[in-house]
Amino acid sequence: MLSEERNEILTRVGKGTPLGELLRRYWYPVAFTSDLDDFPMKQVRLLGEDLVVFKLEDGRYGLLEELCPHRRASLAYGVTEPEGIRCGYHGWLFAPDGRCLEQPAEPPDSTFKDRITATAYPTQELGGMVWGYLGPAPVPELPRFDLFTWDDVMTTAREARQRNIVEAGKGYYHRPVQGPDWVQWYRSFGGRDFDPQSGKLVFNKAAALRYYRWLRAGVDGGVIERDRLNGDWNRFFQPIADGRVLFFSGGTWNWAEMEQQWVGTKGGEQWLFENLGFAPHPSYQKGGKPITLSNPQAYFLSAKSQNKEIVMRLLAYTTVPDLDAKHAIGSAHLPVLRRTAELVRDRFLKEVSYLLNYTTFLPPHPDLPKWQDAFFRGISAVESLSATPEQAVEVVAAEMQRTIGDKIIVE
């Protein structure tokens, strides 16, 4: 049994404690970047310190002691401005590095602000998270953690095939038909599909080429079936339910379908929990942000809608936590609200809701189906070996320019 003294050493992590000073020599994740998309600041507690993490308009992050050094008001109730975060009590403005930039009640020639600083800590963004360092200088480099990438998926699946752990073509499965999902693969390989300034769709040839080359490597290496785009969902689900596929991409809605139609005799949902896991699509490069996709029609109200009041009422009803949970659990979709998972006792909902931190949405553009059709034909050509990845990119770009015209940017 530990003595009281040793117990204190091992459990106290505040400033000045032995363990606290040791742990402050490391970087820690303090928030998902998506946490700050809707509201640019968040209260966090780390190593016994109450902090506020915030995001500025230019994408910079800050991590300050939560209490303002003036009257100890919480900066979490302040507002972010282009230069920093402003306290909601007396309006003092602090930069991400803790410098006091403005004190509205002081005379114009006052230098008082130059003698005031807030406790600030370095931040970095990596892998869809904001990281903070609470220790002394010099600040160590944030390790480029060995995050799983698409190349790692391919390497692992190829090794599994070489060792006969999986059959040929069953190292990786994607959907067998056209659908909205393909855009997230393109994005995860570094592509952008919409330019908000011009309102035009975008096709990035370099990103598409990276993805097409990855697919061709999978087919050539026996990881992906040459006729994976066979239109047969039964042929998709059955090998997965039989445990013969190593990796597969699918929506959380696949969970409900598999439970009801494919693994009921094996234990249903319990079998799924024991044999399947959830993860966002990885990036193509180390340190990149993983990605998932949601359908915008379920969440967005268009400015051009002729029935705004009806739509807003519908959105209000569907975002009531119990109704949100009823739909999410019954159909195995992600909830609309993060707090739904916190309020409802359901294992599936709690385990998948973290994916909301990585979700993206389809661009609200009327010509998106034309973009998707052309991109899908490129995938089909590459996997069937009827075109090289390089040829497919050029054909897809030409088709998009022909069918979408001046409403697309090819870069």
Secondary structure, DSSP 4 states (H G I P E B T S, - for coil): ---HHHHHHHH--STTSHHHHHHTTSEEEEEETTHHHHSSEEEEEETTEEEEEEE-TTS-EEEEESB-TTT--BGGGSEEETTEEE-TTT--EE-TTSBEEE-TTS-TT--GGGG-B--EE-EEEETTEEEEE-SPSSPPPPP-----BHHHHHHHHHHHHHTTSS-TTBSEE--SS--TTHHHHHHHTT---EETTTTEEEE-HHHHHHHHHHHHHHHHTTSB-TT---S-HHHHHHHHHTT--SEE---THHHHHHHHHTSGGGTTHHHHHHH----PBPBSSTTPPPBEEE-GGGT---TT-S-HHHHHHHHHHHTSHHHHHHHHHHHTPPPSSHHHHHHS--HHHHHHGGGGGGEEE----TTHHHHHHHHHHHHHHHHTTSS-HHHHHHHHHHHHHHHHGGGEEE-
